[in-house]
Amino acid sequence: MSKVCSVKGCNEPAIKTISVTKFEGVNLEVEAVGRKIYLCKKHYKEYKKQRKNIERLERWRWSTY
């Protein structure tokens, strides 16, 4: 059984699985959330871009102290 992307309105097959805790702060609207979020290739690429910016800001914030 193939999983489908969890982003609202997307019916593409999922290629990656992300935990809910790693997905916090990402600006993608997800349908039913359980323990894992399934992402297609397009949405995984968008997730990586947003996550990269979030992590960069967190590193910057912690380095100022």
PDBQT receptor file of N, H, CA, C and O in Angstrom, charges set to zero:
ATOM      1  N   MET A   1       0.835  -1.173   0.000  1.00  0.00    +0.000 N 
ATOM      2  CA  MET A   1       0.000   0.000   0.000  1.00  0.00    +0.000 C 
ATOM      3  C   MET A   1       0.888   1.247   0.000  1.00  0.00    +0.000 C 
ATOM      4  O   MET A   1       1.754   1.414   0.859  1.00  0.00    +0.000 OA
ATOM      5  N   SER A   2       0.655   2.099  -0.966  1.00  0.00    +0.000 N 
ATOM      6  H   SER A   2      -0.048   1.963  -1.663  1.00  0.00    +0.000 HD
ATOM      7  CA  SER A   2       1.449   3.307  -1.100  1.00  0.00    +0.000 C 
ATOM      8  C   SER A   2       0.807   4.462  -0.334  1.00  0.00    +0.000 C 
ATOM      9  O   SER A   2      -0.404   4.669  -0.402  1.00  0.00    +0.000 OA
ATOM     10  N   LYS A   3       1.614   5.191   0.377  1.00  0.00    +0.000 N 
ATOM     11  H   LYS A   3       2.599   5.023   0.432  1.00  0.00    +0.000 HD
ATOM     12  CA  LYS A   3       1.119   6.344   1.134  1.00  0.00    +0.000 C 
ATOM     13  C   LYS A   3       1.012   7.551   0.214  1.00  0.00    +0.000 C 
ATOM     14  O   LYS A   3       1.706   7.654  -0.797  1.00  0.00    +0.000 OA
ATOM     15  N   VAL A   4       0.117   8.462   0.597  1.00  0.00    +0.000 N 
ATOM     16  H   VAL A   4      -0.446   8.378   1.419  1.00  0.00    +0.000 HD
ATOM     17  CA  VAL A   4      -0.115   9.683  -0.169  1.00  0.00    +0.000 C 
ATOM     18  C   VAL A   4       0.379  10.867   0.660  1.00  0.00    +0.000 C 
ATOM     19  O   VAL A   4       0.386  10.811   1.889  1.00  0.00    +0.000 OA
ATOM     20  N   CYS A   5       0.786  11.920  -0.008  1.00  0.00    +0.000 N 
ATOM     21  H   CYS A   5       0.780  11.966  -1.007  1.00  0.00    +0.000 HD
ATOM     22  CA  CYS A   5       1.269  13.135   0.649  1.00  0.00    +0.000 C 
ATOM     23  C   CYS A   5       0.224  13.666   1.628  1.00  0.00    +0.000 C 
ATOM     24  O   CYS A   5      -0.969  13.673   1.324  1.00  0.00    +0.000 OA
ATOM     25  N   SER A   6       0.674  14.112   2.807  1.00  0.00    +0.000 N 
ATOM     26  H   SER A   6       1.643  14.107   3.055  1.00  0.00    +0.000 HD
ATOM     27  CA  SER A   6      -0.219  14.584   3.863  1.00  0.00    +0.000 C 
ATOM     28  C   SER A   6      -0.639  16.045   3.718  1.00  0.00    +0.000 C 
ATOM     29  O   SER A   6      -1.491  16.511   4.474  1.00  0.00    +0.000 OA
ATOM     30  N   VAL A   7      -0.064  16.777   2.768  1.00  0.00    +0.000 N 
ATOM     31  H   VAL A   7       0.629  16.399   2.154  1.00  0.00    +0.000 HD
ATOM     32  CA  VAL A   7      -0.390  18.189   2.581  1.00  0.00    +0.000 C 
ATOM     33  C   VAL A   7      -1.776  18.286   1.948  1.00  0.00    +0.000 C 
ATOM     34  O   VAL A   7      -2.114  17.528   1.040  1.00  0.00    +0.000 OA
ATOM     35  N   LYS A   8      -2.574  19.238   2.447  1.00  0.00    +0.000 N 
ATOM     36  H   LYS A   8      -2.300  19.854   3.186  1.00  0.00    +0.000 HD
ATOM     37  CA  LYS A   8      -3.941  19.404   1.950  1.00  0.00    +0.000 C 
ATOM     38  C   LYS A   8      -3.943  19.668   0.450  1.00  0.00    +0.000 C 
ATOM     39  O   LYS A   8      -3.186  20.503  -0.044  1.00  0.00    +0.000 OA
ATOM     40  N   GLY A   9      -4.795  18.953  -0.266  1.00  0.00    +0.000 N 
ATOM     41  H   GLY A   9      -5.410  18.275   0.135  1.00  0.00    +0.000 HD
ATOM     42  CA  GLY A   9      -4.962  19.144  -1.695  1.00  0.00    +0.000 C 
ATOM     43  C   GLY A   9      -3.955  18.417  -2.558  1.00  0.00    +0.000 C 
ATOM     44  O   GLY A   9      -4.034  18.508  -3.783  1.00  0.00    +0.000 OA
ATOM     45  N   CYS A  10      -3.022  17.707  -1.977  1.00  0.00    +0.000 N 
ATOM     46  H   CYS A  10      -2.958  17.634  -0.982  1.00  0.00    +0.000 HD
ATOM     47  CA  CYS A  10      -2.002  16.992  -2.746  1.00  0.00    +0.000 C 
ATOM     48  C   CYS A  10      -2.292  15.494  -2.706  1.00  0.00    +0.000 C 
ATOM     49  O   CYS A  10      -2.502  14.923  -1.636  1.00  0.00    +0.000 OA
ATOM     50  N   ASN A  11      -2.303  14.872  -3.864  1.00  0.00    +0.000 N 
ATOM     51  H   ASN A  11      -2.133  15.336  -4.733  1.00  0.00    +0.000 HD
ATOM     52  CA  ASN A  11      -2.558  13.430  -3.958  1.00  0.00    +0.000 C 
ATOM     53  C   ASN A  11      -1.380  12.674  -4.557  1.00  0.00    +0.000 C 
ATOM     54  O   ASN A  11      -1.540  11.558  -5.052  1.00  0.00    +0.000 OA
ATOM     55  N   GLU A  12      -0.204  13.279  -4.512  1.00  0.00    +0.000 N 
ATOM     56  H   GLU A  12      -0.075  14.185  -4.111  1.00  0.00    +0.000 HD
ATOM     57  CA  GLU A  12       1.003  12.645  -5.041  1.00  0.00    +0.000 C 
ATOM     58  C   GLU A  12       1.469  11.535  -4.098  1.00  0.00    +0.000 C 
ATOM     59  O   GLU A  12       1.189  11.589  -2.900  1.00  0.00    +0.000 OA
ATOM     60  N   PRO A  13       2.169  10.539  -4.615  1.00  0.00    +0.000 N 
ATOM     61  CA  PRO A  13       2.708   9.494  -3.724  1.00  0.00    +0.000 C 
ATOM     62  C   PRO A  13       3.828  10.054  -2.845  1.00  0.00    +0.000 C 
ATOM     63  O   PRO A  13       4.634  10.867  -3.296  1.00  0.00    +0.000 OA
ATOM     64  N   ALA A  14       3.866   9.617  -1.609  1.00  0.00    +0.000 N 
ATOM     65  H   ALA A  14       3.210   8.956  -1.243  1.00  0.00    +0.000 HD
ATOM     66  CA  ALA A  14       4.853  10.096  -0.645  1.00  0.00    +0.000 C 
ATOM     67  C   ALA A  14       6.194   9.410  -0.859  1.00  0.00    +0.000 C 
ATOM     68  O   ALA A  14       6.258   8.211  -1.131  1.00  0.00    +0.000 OA
ATOM     69  N   ILE A  15       7.264  10.189  -0.732  1.00  0.00    +0.000 N 
ATOM     70  H   ILE A  15       7.212  11.163  -0.511  1.00  0.00    +0.000 HD
ATOM     71  CA  ILE A  15       8.610   9.622  -0.846  1.00  0.00    +0.000 C 
ATOM     72  C   ILE A  15       9.368   9.711   0.469  1.00  0.00    +0.000 C 
ATOM     73  O   ILE A  15      10.336   8.979   0.677  1.00  0.00    +0.000 OA
ATOM     74  N   LYS A  16       8.933  10.612   1.372  1.00  0.00    +0.000 N 
ATOM     75  H   LYS A  16       8.146  11.206   1.203  1.00  0.00    +0.000 HD
ATOM     76  CA  LYS A  16       9.613  10.801   2.650  1.00  0.00    +0.000 C 
ATOM     77  C   LYS A  16       8.607  10.835   3.786  1.00  0.00    +0.000 C 
ATOM     78  O   LYS A  16       7.451  11.216   3.604  1.00  0.00    +0.000 OA
ATOM     79  N   THR A  17       9.063  10.432   4.952  1.00  0.00    +0.000 N 
ATOM     80  H   THR A  17      10.002  10.122   5.101  1.00  0.00    +0.000 HD
ATOM     81  CA  THR A  17       8.264  10.472   6.169  1.00  0.00    +0.000 C 
ATOM     82  C   THR A  17       8.988  11.335   7.184  1.00  0.00    +0.000 C 
ATOM     83  O   THR A  17      10.176  11.140   7.441  1.00  0.00    +0.000 OA
ATOM     84  N   ILE A  18       8.263  12.302   7.768  1.00  0.00    +0.000 N 
ATOM     85  H   ILE A  18       7.298  12.460   7.559  1.00  0.00    +0.000 HD
ATOM     86  CA  ILE A  18       8.838  13.225   8.732  1.00  0.00    +0.000 C 
ATOM     87  C   ILE A  18       8.075  13.084  10.043  1.00  0.00    +0.000 C 
ATOM     88  O   ILE A  18       6.852  12.946  10.038  1.00  0.00    +0.000 OA
ATOM     89  N   SER A  19       8.787  13.117  11.162  1.00  0.00    +0.000 N 
ATOM     90  H   SER A  19       9.780  13.229  11.167  1.00  0.00    +0.000 HD
ATOM     91  CA  SER A  19       8.101  13.076  12.455  1.00  0.00    +0.000 C 
ATOM     92  C   SER A  19       7.428  14.416  12.709  1.00  0.00    +0.000 C 
ATOM     93  O   SER A  19       7.856  15.443  12.184  1.00  0.00    +0.000 OA
ATOM     94  N   VAL A  20       6.379  14.402  13.511  1.00  0.00    +0.000 N 
ATOM     95  H   VAL A  20       6.031  13.567  13.937  1.00  0.00    +0.000 HD
ATOM     96  CA  VAL A  20       5.618  15.613  13.801  1.00  0.00    +0.000 C 
ATOM     97  C   VAL A  20       6.491  16.638  14.520  1.00  0.00    +0.000 C 
ATOM     98  O   VAL A  20       6.340  17.837  14.287  1.00  0.00    +0.000 OA
ATOM     99  N   THR A  21       7.393  16.196  15.383  1.00  0.00    +0.000 N 
ATOM    100  H   THR A  21       7.515  15.222  15.572  1.00  0.00    +0.000 HD
ATOM    101  CA  THR A  21       8.240  17.134  16.125  1.00  0.00    +0.000 C 
ATOM    102  C   THR A  21       9.192  17.882  15.189  1.00  0.00    +0.000 C 
ATOM    103  O   THR A  21       9.470  19.058  15.421  1.00  0.00    +0.000 OA
ATOM    104  N   LYS A  22       9.690  17.241  14.154  1.00  0.00    +0.000 N 
ATOM    105  H   LYS A  22       9.465  16.285  13.966  1.00  0.00    +0.000 HD
ATOM    106  CA  LYS A  22      10.576  17.905  13.193  1.00  0.00    +0.000 C 
ATOM    107  C   LYS A  22       9.804  18.857  12.294  1.00  0.00    +0.000 C 
ATOM    108  O   LYS A  22      10.381  19.786  11.729  1.00  0.00    +0.000 OA
ATOM    109  N   PHE A  23       8.502  18.631  12.160  1.00  0.00    +0.000 N 
ATOM    110  H   PHE A  23       8.034  17.876  12.619  1.00  0.00    +0.000 HD
ATOM    111  CA  PHE A  23       7.675  19.411  11.247  1.00  0.00    +0.000 C 
ATOM    112  C   PHE A  23       7.182  20.715  11.862  1.00  0.00    +0.000 C 
ATOM    113  O   PHE A  23       6.620  21.549  11.152  1.00  0.00    +0.000 OA
ATOM    114  N   GLU A  24       7.379  20.910  13.164  1.00  0.00    +0.000 N 
ATOM    115  H   GLU A  24       7.835  20.233  13.740  1.00  0.00    +0.000 HD
ATOM    116  CA  GLU A  24       6.907  22.121  13.838  1.00  0.00    +0.000 C 
ATOM    117  C   GLU A  24       7.594  23.356  13.265  1.00  0.00    +0.000 C 
ATOM    118  O   GLU A  24       8.802  23.351  13.031  1.00  0.00    +0.000 OA
ATOM    119  N   GLY A  25       6.827  24.398  13.044  1.00  0.00    +0.000 N 
ATOM    120  H   GLY A  25       5.845  24.402  13.234  1.00  0.00    +0.000 HD
ATOM    121  CA  GLY A  25       7.363  25.643  12.530  1.00  0.00    +0.000 C 
ATOM    122  C   GLY A  25       7.346  25.761  11.021  1.00  0.00    +0.000 C 
ATOM    123  O   GLY A  25       7.569  26.844  10.480  1.00  0.00    +0.000 OA
ATOM    124  N   VAL A  26       7.083  24.664  10.337  1.00  0.00    +0.000 N 
ATOM    125  H   VAL A  26       6.902  23.784  10.777  1.00  0.00    +0.000 HD
ATOM    126  CA  VAL A  26       7.042  24.683   8.879  1.00  0.00    +0.000 C 
ATOM    127  C   VAL A  26       5.668  25.160   8.437  1.00  0.00    +0.000 C 
ATOM    128  O   VAL A  26       4.648  24.749   8.991  1.00  0.00    +0.000 OA
ATOM    129  N   ASN A  27       5.649  26.022   7.443  1.00  0.00    +0.000 N 
ATOM    130  H   ASN A  27       6.477  26.356   6.993  1.00  0.00    +0.000 HD
ATOM    131  CA  ASN A  27       4.412  26.654   7.005  1.00  0.00    +0.000 C 
ATOM    132  C   ASN A  27       3.761  25.857   5.875  1.00  0.00    +0.000 C 
ATOM    133  O   ASN A  27       3.597  26.376   4.771  1.00  0.00    +0.000 OA
ATOM    134  N   LEU A  28       3.394  24.616   6.135  1.00  0.00    +0.000 N 
ATOM    135  H   LEU A  28       3.527  24.194   7.032  1.00  0.00    +0.000 HD
ATOM    136  CA  LEU A  28       2.641  23.787   5.196  1.00  0.00    +0.000 C 
ATOM    137  C   LEU A  28       1.391  23.300   5.907  1.00  0.00    +0.000 C 
ATOM    138  O   LEU A  28       1.460  22.853   7.052  1.00  0.00    +0.000 OA
ATOM    139  N   GLU A  29       0.261  23.382   5.243  1.00  0.00    +0.000 N 
ATOM    140  H   GLU A  29       0.205  23.745   4.313  1.00  0.00    +0.000 HD
ATOM    141  CA  GLU A  29      -0.992  22.968   5.849  1.00  0.00    +0.000 C 
ATOM    142  C   GLU A  29      -1.191  21.466   5.638  1.00  0.00    +0.000 C 
ATOM    143  O   GLU A  29      -1.312  20.994   4.508  1.00  0.00    +0.000 OA
ATOM    144  N   VAL A  30      -1.221  20.733   6.739  1.00  0.00    +0.000 N 
ATOM    145  H   VAL A  30      -1.123  21.117   7.657  1.00  0.00    +0.000 HD
ATOM    146  CA  VAL A  30      -1.282  19.278   6.698  1.00  0.00    +0.000 C 
ATOM    147  C   VAL A  30      -2.671  18.814   7.119  1.00  0.00    +0.000 C 
ATOM    148  O   VAL A  30      -3.301  19.419   7.986  1.00  0.00    +0.000 OA
ATOM    149  N   GLU A  31      -3.145  17.731   6.494  1.00  0.00    +0.000 N 
ATOM    150  H   GLU A  31      -2.634  17.240   5.790  1.00  0.00    +0.000 HD
ATOM    151  CA  GLU A  31      -4.458  17.175   6.841  1.00  0.00    +0.000 C 
ATOM    152  C   GLU A  31      -4.383  16.463   8.181  1.00  0.00    +0.000 C 
ATOM    153  O   GLU A  31      -3.955  17.073   9.161  1.00  0.00    +0.000 OA
ATOM    154  N   ALA A  32      -4.771  15.234   8.265  1.00  0.00    +0.000 N 
ATOM    155  H   ALA A  32      -5.119  14.739   7.469  1.00  0.00    +0.000 HD
ATOM    156  CA  ALA A  32      -4.777  14.479   9.522  1.00  0.00    +0.000 C 
ATOM    157  C   ALA A  32      -3.344  14.239   9.994  1.00  0.00    +0.000 C 
ATOM    158  O   ALA A  32      -2.514  13.707   9.257  1.00  0.00    +0.000 OA
ATOM    159  N   VAL A  33      -3.074  14.636  11.220  1.00  0.00    +0.000 N 
ATOM    160  H   VAL A  33      -3.748  15.068  11.819  1.00  0.00    +0.000 HD
ATOM    161  CA  VAL A  33      -1.730  14.475  11.775  1.00  0.00    +0.000 C 
ATOM    162  C   VAL A  33      -1.753  13.364  12.813  1.00  0.00    +0.000 C 
ATOM    163  O   VAL A  33      -2.533  13.398  13.765  1.00  0.00    +0.000 OA
ATOM    164  N   GLY A  34      -0.898  12.395  12.616  1.00  0.00    +0.000 N 
ATOM    165  H   GLY A  34      -0.264  12.367  11.843  1.00  0.00    +0.000 HD
ATOM    166  CA  GLY A  34      -0.710  11.333  13.590  1.00  0.00    +0.000 C 
ATOM    167  C   GLY A  34       0.686  11.499  14.168  1.00  0.00    +0.000 C 
ATOM    168  O   GLY A  34       1.033  12.569  14.668  1.00  0.00    +0.000 OA
ATOM    169  N   ARG A  35       1.464  10.471  14.102  1.00  0.00    +0.000 N 
ATOM    170  H   ARG A  35       1.182   9.602  13.695  1.00  0.00    +0.000 HD
ATOM    171  CA  ARG A  35       2.843  10.546  14.581  1.00  0.00    +0.000 C 
ATOM    172  C   ARG A  35       3.799  10.954  13.473  1.00  0.00    +0.000 C 
ATOM    173  O   ARG A  35       4.865  11.511  13.734  1.00  0.00    +0.000 OA
ATOM    174  N   LYS A  36       3.410  10.674  12.228  1.00  0.00    +0.000 N 
ATOM    175  H   LYS A  36       2.544  10.222  12.015  1.00  0.00    +0.000 HD
ATOM    176  CA  LYS A  36       4.278  10.938  11.089  1.00  0.00    +0.000 C 
ATOM    177  C   LYS A  36       3.541  11.722  10.025  1.00  0.00    +0.000 C 
ATOM    178  O   LYS A  36       2.317  11.657   9.913  1.00  0.00    +0.000 OA
ATOM    179  N   ILE A  37       4.312  12.467   9.243  1.00  0.00    +0.000 N 
ATOM    180  H   ILE A  37       5.307  12.520   9.333  1.00  0.00    +0.000 HD
ATOM    181  CA  ILE A  37       3.773  13.229   8.125  1.00  0.00    +0.000 C 
ATOM    182  C   ILE A  37       4.456  12.713   6.865  1.00  0.00    +0.000 C 
ATOM    183  O   ILE A  37       5.680  12.589   6.811  1.00  0.00    +0.000 OA
ATOM    184  N   TYR A  38       3.655  12.420   5.865  1.00  0.00    +0.000 N 
ATOM    185  H   TYR A  38       2.661  12.521   5.909  1.00  0.00    +0.000 HD
ATOM    186  CA  TYR A  38       4.160  11.905   4.608  1.00  0.00    +0.000 C 
ATOM    187  C   TYR A  38       4.232  13.036   3.598  1.00  0.00    +0.000 C 
ATOM    188  O   TYR A  38       3.281  13.803   3.453  1.00  0.00    +0.000 OA
ATOM    189  N   LEU A  39       5.375  13.146   2.884  1.00  0.00    +0.000 N 
ATOM    190  H   LEU A  39       6.148  12.523   3.001  1.00  0.00    +0.000 HD
ATOM    191  CA  LEU A  39       5.566  14.225   1.931  1.00  0.00    +0.000 C 
ATOM    192  C   LEU A  39       5.975  13.695   0.563  1.00  0.00    +0.000 C 
ATOM    193  O   LEU A  39       6.770  12.762   0.452  1.00  0.00    +0.000 OA
ATOM    194  N   CYS A  40       5.414  14.310  -0.474  1.00  0.00    +0.000 N 
ATOM    195  H   CYS A  40       4.768  15.068  -0.384  1.00  0.00    +0.000 HD
ATOM    196  CA  CYS A  40       5.813  13.987  -1.844  1.00  0.00    +0.000 C 
ATOM    197  C   CYS A  40       7.129  14.724  -2.140  1.00  0.00    +0.000 C 
ATOM    198  O   CYS A  40       7.638  15.464  -1.299  1.00  0.00    +0.000 OA
ATOM    199  N   LYS A  41       7.657  14.511  -3.325  1.00  0.00    +0.000 N 
ATOM    200  H   LYS A  41       7.243  13.909  -4.008  1.00  0.00    +0.000 HD
ATOM    201  CA  LYS A  41       8.937  15.106  -3.685  1.00  0.00    +0.000 C 
ATOM    202  C   LYS A  41       8.887  16.636  -3.646  1.00  0.00    +0.000 C 
ATOM    203  O   LYS A  41       9.801  17.274  -3.124  1.00  0.00    +0.000 OA
ATOM    204  N   LYS A  42       7.822  17.221  -4.197  1.00  0.00    +0.000 N 
ATOM    205  H   LYS A  42       7.079  16.702  -4.621  1.00  0.00    +0.000 HD
ATOM    206  CA  LYS A  42       7.692  18.684  -4.256  1.00  0.00    +0.000 C 
ATOM    207  C   LYS A  42       7.590  19.295  -2.860  1.00  0.00    +0.000 C 
ATOM    208  O   LYS A  42       8.262  20.283  -2.562  1.00  0.00    +0.000 OA
ATOM    209  N   HIS A  43       6.758  18.715  -2.012  1.00  0.00    +0.000 N 
ATOM    210  H   HIS A  43       6.212  17.913  -2.254  1.00  0.00    +0.000 HD
ATOM    211  CA  HIS A  43       6.570  19.261  -0.673  1.00  0.00    +0.000 C 
ATOM    212  C   HIS A  43       7.772  18.963   0.240  1.00  0.00    +0.000 C 
ATOM    213  O   HIS A  43       8.043  19.729   1.165  1.00  0.00    +0.000 OA
ATOM    214  N   TYR A  44       8.480  17.880  -0.007  1.00  0.00    +0.000 N 
ATOM    215  H   TYR A  44       8.259  17.258  -0.759  1.00  0.00    +0.000 HD
ATOM    216  CA  TYR A  44       9.686  17.594   0.774  1.00  0.00    +0.000 C 
ATOM    217  C   TYR A  44      10.756  18.641   0.484  1.00  0.00    +0.000 C 
ATOM    218  O   TYR A  44      11.475  19.071   1.386  1.00  0.00    +0.000 OA
ATOM    219  N   LYS A  45      10.857  19.047  -0.782  1.00  0.00    +0.000 N 
ATOM    220  H   LYS A  45      10.273  18.698  -1.515  1.00  0.00    +0.000 HD
ATOM    221  CA  LYS A  45      11.815  20.079  -1.160  1.00  0.00    +0.000 C 
ATOM    222  C   LYS A  45      11.473  21.397  -0.469  1.00  0.00    +0.000 C 
ATOM    223  O   LYS A  45      12.361  22.093   0.024  1.00  0.00    +0.000 OA
ATOM    224  N   GLU A  46      10.184  21.738  -0.436  1.00  0.00    +0.000 N 
ATOM    225  H   GLU A  46       9.463  21.173  -0.836  1.00  0.00    +0.000 HD
ATOM    226  CA  GLU A  46       9.737  22.953   0.242  1.00  0.00    +0.000 C 
ATOM    227  C   GLU A  46       9.993  22.862   1.747  1.00  0.00    +0.000 C 
ATOM    228  O   GLU A  46      10.402  23.842   2.369  1.00  0.00    +0.000 OA
ATOM    229  N   TYR A  47       9.753  21.681   2.332  1.00  0.00    +0.000 N 
ATOM    230  H   TYR A  47       9.421  20.884   1.827  1.00  0.00    +0.000 HD
ATOM    231  CA  TYR A  47      10.009  21.454   3.761  1.00  0.00    +0.000 C 
ATOM    232  C   TYR A  47      11.488  21.684   4.077  1.00  0.00    +0.000 C 
ATOM    233  O   TYR A  47      11.814  22.338   5.068  1.00  0.00    +0.000 OA
ATOM    234  N   LYS A  48      12.380  21.154   3.244  1.00  0.00    +0.000 N 
ATOM    235  H   LYS A  48      12.115  20.624   2.439  1.00  0.00    +0.000 HD
ATOM    236  CA  LYS A  48      13.811  21.305   3.479  1.00  0.00    +0.000 C 
ATOM    237  C   LYS A  48      14.236  22.767   3.465  1.00  0.00    +0.000 C 
ATOM    238  O   LYS A  48      15.048  23.186   4.290  1.00  0.00    +0.000 OA
ATOM    239  N   LYS A  49      13.690  23.547   2.529  1.00  0.00    +0.000 N 
ATOM    240  H   LYS A  49      13.030  23.207   1.859  1.00  0.00    +0.000 HD
ATOM    241  CA  LYS A  49      14.028  24.968   2.452  1.00  0.00    +0.000 C 
ATOM    242  C   LYS A  49      13.584  25.706   3.709  1.00  0.00    +0.000 C 
ATOM    243  O   LYS A  49      14.345  26.491   4.274  1.00  0.00    +0.000 OA
ATOM    244  N   GLN A  50      12.364  25.456   4.140  1.00  0.00    +0.000 N 
ATOM    245  H   GLN A  50      11.746  24.818   3.681  1.00  0.00    +0.000 HD
ATOM    246  CA  GLN A  50      11.854  26.132   5.328  1.00  0.00    +0.000 C 
ATOM    247  C   GLN A  50      12.597  25.682   6.579  1.00  0.00    +0.000 C 
ATOM    248  O   GLN A  50      12.915  26.503   7.439  1.00  0.00    +0.000 OA
ATOM    249  N   ARG A  51      12.874  24.398   6.687  1.00  0.00    +0.000 N 
ATOM    250  H   ARG A  51      12.615  23.731   5.989  1.00  0.00    +0.000 HD
ATOM    251  CA  ARG A  51      13.571  23.857   7.858  1.00  0.00    +0.000 C 
ATOM    252  C   ARG A  51      14.989  24.425   7.951  1.00  0.00    +0.000 C 
ATOM    253  O   ARG A  51      15.485  24.692   9.045  1.00  0.00    +0.000 OA
ATOM    254  N   LYS A  52      15.633  24.606   6.803  1.00  0.00    +0.000 N 
ATOM    255  H   LYS A  52      15.230  24.389   5.914  1.00  0.00    +0.000 HD
ATOM    256  CA  LYS A  52      16.982  25.163   6.762  1.00  0.00    +0.000 C 
ATOM    257  C   LYS A  52      16.992  26.571   7.355  1.00  0.00    +0.000 C 
ATOM    258  O   LYS A  52      17.881  26.913   8.135  1.00  0.00    +0.000 OA
ATOM    259  N   ASN A  53      16.008  27.382   6.985  1.00  0.00    +0.000 N 
ATOM    260  H   ASN A  53      15.286  27.104   6.351  1.00  0.00    +0.000 HD
ATOM    261  CA  ASN A  53      15.919  28.740   7.528  1.00  0.00    +0.000 C 
ATOM    262  C   ASN A  53      15.634  28.731   9.022  1.00  0.00    +0.000 C 
ATOM    263  O   ASN A  53      16.216  29.520   9.767  1.00  0.00    +0.000 OA
ATOM    264  N   ILE A  54      14.750  27.851   9.468  1.00  0.00    +0.000 N 
ATOM    265  H   ILE A  54      14.277  27.210   8.864  1.00  0.00    +0.000 HD
ATOM    266  CA  ILE A  54      14.427  27.743  10.893  1.00  0.00    +0.000 C 
ATOM    267  C   ILE A  54      15.670  27.365  11.692  1.00  0.00    +0.000 C 
ATOM    268  O   ILE A  54      15.952  27.974  12.723  1.00  0.00    +0.000 OA
ATOM    269  N   GLU A  55      16.408  26.373  11.228  1.00  0.00    +0.000 N 
ATOM    270  H   GLU A  55      16.179  25.878  10.390  1.00  0.00    +0.000 HD
ATOM    271  CA  GLU A  55      17.604  25.928  11.936  1.00  0.00    +0.000 C 
ATOM    272  C   GLU A  55      18.688  27.004  11.944  1.00  0.00    +0.000 C 
ATOM    273  O   GLU A  55      19.404  27.160  12.933  1.00  0.00    +0.000 OA
ATOM    274  N   ARG A  56      18.807  27.750  10.835  1.00  0.00    +0.000 N 
ATOM    275  H   ARG A  56      18.224  27.623  10.032  1.00  0.00    +0.000 HD
ATOM    276  CA  ARG A  56      19.789  28.832  10.772  1.00  0.00    +0.000 C 
ATOM    277  C   ARG A  56      19.461  29.909  11.809  1.00  0.00    +0.000 C 
ATOM    278  O   ARG A  56      20.358  30.412  12.486  1.00  0.00    +0.000 OA
ATOM    279  N   LEU A  57      18.192  30.259  11.932  1.00  0.00    +0.000 N 
ATOM    280  H   LEU A  57      17.464  29.850  11.382  1.00  0.00    +0.000 HD
ATOM    281  CA  LEU A  57      17.784  31.254  12.917  1.00  0.00    +0.000 C 
ATOM    282  C   LEU A  57      18.003  30.753  14.345  1.00  0.00    +0.000 C 
ATOM    283  O   LEU A  57      18.399  31.525  15.218  1.00  0.00    +0.000 OA
ATOM    284  N   GLU A  58      17.750  29.473  14.586  1.00  0.00    +0.000 N 
ATOM    285  H   GLU A  58      17.428  28.845  13.877  1.00  0.00    +0.000 HD
ATOM    286  CA  GLU A  58      17.983  28.907  15.923  1.00  0.00    +0.000 C 
ATOM    287  C   GLU A  58      19.461  28.918  16.279  1.00  0.00    +0.000 C 
ATOM    288  O   GLU A  58      19.827  29.232  17.412  1.00  0.00    +0.000 OA
ATOM    289  N   ARG A  59      20.312  28.577  15.318  1.00  0.00    +0.000 N 
ATOM    290  H   ARG A  59      20.015  28.322  14.398  1.00  0.00    +0.000 HD
ATOM    291  CA  ARG A  59      21.758  28.606  15.571  1.00  0.00    +0.000 C 
ATOM    292  C   ARG A  59      22.220  30.032  15.849  1.00  0.00    +0.000 C 
ATOM    293  O   ARG A  59      23.025  30.261  16.753  1.00  0.00    +0.000 OA
ATOM    294  N   TRP A  60      21.713  30.991  15.075  1.00  0.00    +0.000 N 
ATOM    295  H   TRP A  60      21.060  30.805  14.342  1.00  0.00    +0.000 HD
ATOM    296  CA  TRP A  60      22.072  32.391  15.274  1.00  0.00    +0.000 C 
ATOM    297  C   TRP A  60      21.625  32.876  16.645  1.00  0.00    +0.000 C 
ATOM    298  O   TRP A  60      22.364  33.567  17.346  1.00  0.00    +0.000 OA
ATOM    299  N   ARG A  61      20.400  32.503  17.017  1.00  0.00    +0.000 N 
ATOM    300  H   ARG A  61      19.800  31.941  16.448  1.00  0.00    +0.000 HD
ATOM    301  CA  ARG A  61      19.871  32.933  18.313  1.00  0.00    +0.000 C 
ATOM    302  C   ARG A  61      20.726  32.384  19.453  1.00  0.00    +0.000 C 
ATOM    303  O   ARG A  61      21.027  33.109  20.401  1.00  0.00    +0.000 OA
ATOM    304  N   TRP A  62      21.119  31.119  19.372  1.00  0.00    +0.000 N 
ATOM    305  H   TRP A  62      20.874  30.531  18.602  1.00  0.00    +0.000 HD
ATOM    306  CA  TRP A  62      21.904  30.522  20.457  1.00  0.00    +0.000 C 
ATOM    307  C   TRP A  62      23.347  31.022  20.489  1.00  0.00    +0.000 C 
ATOM    308  O   TRP A  62      23.980  31.015  21.545  1.00  0.00    +0.000 OA
ATOM    309  N   SER A  63      23.869  31.453  19.346  1.00  0.00    +0.000 N 
ATOM    310  H   SER A  63      23.355  31.459  18.488  1.00  0.00    +0.000 HD
ATOM    311  CA  SER A  63      25.265  31.907  19.315  1.00  0.00    +0.000 C 
ATOM    312  C   SER A  63      25.422  33.308  19.880  1.00  0.00    +0.000 C 
ATOM    313  O   SER A  63      26.545  33.713  20.181  1.00  0.00    +0.000 OA
ATOM    314  N   THR A  64      24.333  34.071  20.038  1.00  0.00    +0.000 N 
ATOM    315  H   THR A  64      23.421  33.742  19.793  1.00  0.00    +0.000 HD
ATOM    316  CA  THR A  64      24.438  35.429  20.556  1.00  0.00    +0.000 C 
ATOM    317  C   THR A  64      24.568  35.474  22.068  1.00  0.00    +0.000 C 
ATOM    318  O   THR A  64      24.872  36.527  22.628  1.00  0.00    +0.000 OA
ATOM    319  N   TYR A  65      24.345  34.358  22.735  1.00  0.00    +0.000 N 
ATOM    320  H   TYR A  65      24.098  33.502  22.280  1.00  0.00    +0.000 HD
ATOM    321  CA  TYR A  65      24.428  34.360  24.207  1.00  0.00    +0.000 C 
ATOM    322  C   TYR A  65      25.778  33.975  24.699  1.00  0.00    +0.000 C 
ATOM    323  O   TYR A  65      26.005  33.930  25.908  1.00  0.00    +0.000 OA
TER     324      TYR A  65
